[in-house]
């Protein structure tokens, strides 16, 4: 049975660029479902955010968005498939990159383009494919695709906390206080292989 998902903006409304449903012939691997749930929680943490300045040594929220776009591109496009959509994201938002305050709207647009492009790759992953080494600079890395997705998922949670801390410092109200509806959106289910 085909499933249909509609992407939503940080404010919860369908985005014009991604309001089209994404159909897949089968359910995604449970690890992929967890990543997609995490992405939705990350967008929930961004709900209502506008561009902002730095606070001391903290990253700006716009930089964090660019940084996660970099990791999505690195782990799901570039290393496993050789696809580099955004050289600027690769150059400016790698771990340890220089502090900056890019436009949040521009970074969200880059993130959305990259994550939309990753969806077909994610949808075809199986347990066997998740065990394949993800090359780094053309050589074996010792990191499987499954480990890369798990690292990406946990990386999102780290930055969700950072985003909410920044928002608290600027007096944000009505912020998410706990993990959302994981039981409804991405419940545990065993792997099928």
SULHU-V674507 format. One record per residue. N is the residue number from 0. RES is the residue in one small letter. PHI is phi in radians with two decimals (* if undefined). Layout:
BEGIN
n=N res=RES phi=PHI
n=N res=RES phi=PHI
END
This chain:
BEGIN
n=0 res=x phi=*
n=1 res=x phi=-1.33
n=2 res=x phi=-1.93
n=3 res=x phi=-2.19
n=4 res=x phi=-2.26
n=5 res=x phi=-2.00
n=6 res=x phi=-1.32
n=7 res=x phi=-2.20
n=8 res=x phi=-1.33
n=9 res=x phi=-1.05
n=10 res=x phi=-1.59
n=11 res=x phi=1.63
n=12 res=x phi=-1.56
n=13 res=x phi=-1.00
n=14 res=x phi=-1.47
n=15 res=x phi=-1.10
n=16 res=x phi=-1.35
n=17 res=x phi=-2.30
n=18 res=x phi=-1.29
n=19 res=x phi=-1.19
n=20 res=x phi=-1.12
n=21 res=x phi=-1.82
n=22 res=x phi=-1.86
n=23 res=x phi=-2.34
n=24 res=x phi=-1.28
n=25 res=x phi=-2.46
n=26 res=x phi=-1.22
n=27 res=x phi=-1.21
n=28 res=x phi=-1.00
n=29 res=x phi=-0.95
n=30 res=x phi=-1.13
n=31 res=x phi=-1.20
n=32 res=x phi=-1.04
n=33 res=x phi=-1.14
n=34 res=x phi=-1.08
n=35 res=x phi=-1.14
n=36 res=x phi=-1.09
n=37 res=x phi=-1.07
n=38 res=x phi=-1.02
n=39 res=x phi=-1.17
n=40 res=x phi=-1.18
n=41 res=x phi=-1.10
n=42 res=x phi=-1.12
n=43 res=x phi=-1.11
n=44 res=x phi=-1.17
n=45 res=x phi=-1.53
n=46 res=x phi=-0.96
n=47 res=x phi=1.48
n=48 res=x phi=-1.39
n=49 res=x phi=-2.00
n=50 res=x phi=-0.99
n=51 res=x phi=-2.52
n=52 res=x phi=-1.64
n=53 res=x phi=-1.29
n=54 res=x phi=-2.18
n=55 res=x phi=1.07
n=56 res=x phi=-1.53
n=57 res=x phi=-1.28
n=58 res=x phi=-1.19
n=59 res=x phi=-1.37
n=60 res=x phi=-1.11
n=61 res=x phi=-1.04
n=62 res=x phi=-1.15
n=63 res=x phi=-1.05
n=64 res=x phi=-1.09
n=65 res=x phi=-1.08
n=66 res=x phi=-1.14
n=67 res=x phi=-1.27
n=68 res=x phi=-1.09
n=69 res=x phi=-1.04
n=70 res=x phi=-1.22
n=71 res=x phi=-1.02
n=72 res=x phi=-1.08
n=73 res=x phi=-1.13
n=74 res=x phi=-1.47
n=75 res=x phi=-1.99
n=76 res=x phi=-2.06
n=77 res=x phi=-1.23
n=78 res=x phi=-1.17
n=79 res=x phi=-1.44
n=80 res=x phi=-2.18
n=81 res=x phi=1.29
n=82 res=x phi=-1.73
n=83 res=x phi=-2.10
n=84 res=x phi=-1.27
n=85 res=x phi=-2.28
n=86 res=x phi=-1.05
n=87 res=x phi=-1.10
n=88 res=x phi=-1.14
n=89 res=x phi=-1.04
n=90 res=x phi=-1.34
n=91 res=x phi=-1.76
n=92 res=x phi=-2.24
n=93 res=x phi=-1.18
n=94 res=x phi=-0.93
n=95 res=x phi=1.41
n=96 res=x phi=-1.16
n=97 res=x phi=-1.16
n=98 res=x phi=-1.15
n=99 res=x phi=-2.71
n=100 res=x phi=-2.24
n=101 res=x phi=-1.26
n=102 res=x phi=-1.08
n=103 res=x phi=-1.08
n=104 res=x phi=-1.07
n=105 res=x phi=-1.16
n=106 res=x phi=-1.23
n=107 res=x phi=-1.12
n=108 res=x phi=-1.11
n=109 res=x phi=-1.13
n=110 res=x phi=-1.04
n=111 res=x phi=-1.11
n=112 res=x phi=-1.09
n=113 res=x phi=-1.16
n=114 res=x phi=-1.18
n=115 res=x phi=-1.08
n=116 res=x phi=-1.21
n=117 res=x phi=-1.34
n=118 res=x phi=-0.98
n=119 res=x phi=-1.06
n=120 res=x phi=-1.12
n=121 res=x phi=-1.08
n=122 res=x phi=-1.13
n=123 res=x phi=-1.64
n=124 res=x phi=-1.23
n=125 res=x phi=-2.15
n=126 res=x phi=-0.97
n=127 res=x phi=-1.05
n=128 res=x phi=-1.21
n=129 res=x phi=-1.23
n=130 res=x phi=-1.58
n=131 res=x phi=-1.35
n=132 res=x phi=-1.11
n=133 res=x phi=-1.70
n=134 res=x phi=-1.13
n=135 res=x phi=-2.27
n=136 res=x phi=0.96
n=137 res=x phi=1.35
n=138 res=x phi=-2.19
n=139 res=x phi=-0.98
n=140 res=x phi=-1.89
n=141 res=x phi=1.46
n=142 res=x phi=-1.96
n=143 res=x phi=-1.42
n=144 res=x phi=-1.07
n=145 res=x phi=-1.11
n=146 res=x phi=-1.14
n=147 res=x phi=-1.11
n=148 res=x phi=-1.18
n=149 res=x phi=-1.09
n=150 res=x phi=-1.06
n=151 res=x phi=-1.06
n=152 res=x phi=-1.05
n=153 res=x phi=-1.18
n=154 res=x phi=-1.09
n=155 res=x phi=-0.99
n=156 res=x phi=-1.07
n=157 res=x phi=-1.01
n=158 res=x phi=-1.33
n=159 res=x phi=-1.04
n=160 res=x phi=-1.07
n=161 res=x phi=-1.12
n=162 res=x phi=-1.05
n=163 res=x phi=-1.17
n=164 res=x phi=-1.13
n=165 res=x phi=-1.05
n=166 res=x phi=-1.12
n=167 res=x phi=-1.13
n=168 res=x phi=-1.11
n=169 res=x phi=-1.70
n=170 res=x phi=1.43
n=171 res=x phi=-1.01
n=172 res=x phi=-2.09
n=173 res=x phi=1.12
n=174 res=x phi=-1.33
n=175 res=x phi=-1.00
n=176 res=x phi=-1.96
n=177 res=x phi=-2.75
n=178 res=x phi=-0.95
n=179 res=x phi=-1.27
n=180 res=x phi=-1.36
n=181 res=x phi=-1.12
n=182 res=x phi=-1.10
n=183 res=x phi=-1.54
n=184 res=x phi=-1.62
n=185 res=x phi=-2.66
n=186 res=x phi=-1.15
n=187 res=x phi=-1.08
n=188 res=x phi=-2.62
n=189 res=x phi=-1.20
n=190 res=x phi=-1.24
n=191 res=x phi=-1.80
n=192 res=x phi=1.91
END
